Amino acid sequence: MAGPGSRYLKEPFECGHEHRFEATERIMALQFGTVEKRLERIEAMIGGVERRLWMTVFGVCGVILAQAVQGLVEFGPR
């Protein structure tokens, strides 16, 4: 550089804010990825619980219907 004055006013320099912003973006991307994986696991667990719940409901309905049919058969023709 030729001429009087400070070289820091004329030469470009790397700004720490840009690097910090990029690092923050990368960290946030990793965090969102982790949250997404956790949500997928939670959804899978909820699906399993839902299947078990429906099987329990159908089982209870089956027992009630079986008892009703058994009562009708016993009460029927004698």
N, C-alpha and C positions, 0 to 999 in steps of 0.2 A: 504494500500500500504506500502510495506516495502522498505526501501532503501532511499538513498539520492536523492535529485533532486526535481524538481517541480512536483506536482501532476497534474498540468494542461497539462504538456507535455505527460503524460502517460494515463490519463483518457479520455475517449471519451466525447465529449460535443455536445449539440444540436446546429446545425448551423442555424442562423437566415435566411440565404440565402435560405435554403430549404423551410422553412415556407413561406417566401416571394414569392418564385417561385410558390408554391402550391396556395397561395392566389391569385396571379396574374392569374394563369390558371383558377381558379374558376370565377373570375371577368370577364375574357375574354369569358368564356363559357356563362355566363349570358348575356353579351353584344351581343354575336352572336345570342343567342336565341331571344333576343328582336329585333334585326335587322331582323331575319327570320320572326318573327310575323308581323312586320311592312311591309316587302316585300309582304307577303301573303295578307295583307289588301290592299296594293296598287294594286296588281295584280287583286284582286277581283273588286276594283273600276274601273280599266282599262277595265275589262271585261264588266262591266255595261255601261261604256261610249261607248265601241265598239258596243254593242247591240243597243244602242240609235242612234248611228251614222248610222248603217246599216238600221234601221227602217226609219230614215230621208231620206236616199238615196232612199230606195224603195218607200217611200211616194212621193218624188219628181218625180221619174220615173213614178209612177202611175198617177199622175196629168198630166204630159206631154203626156202620152199615152192616157189618157181619153180625153184630149183636141184634140189630133190628130184624135181619133175615132169620136169625136163629129163633127169635121170639115168635115171629110169624109162623115158622115151621112147627114149633112146639104147640102153638095155639091152634093151628090149622086142623085138618081132618083127624078125628079120633074114632 
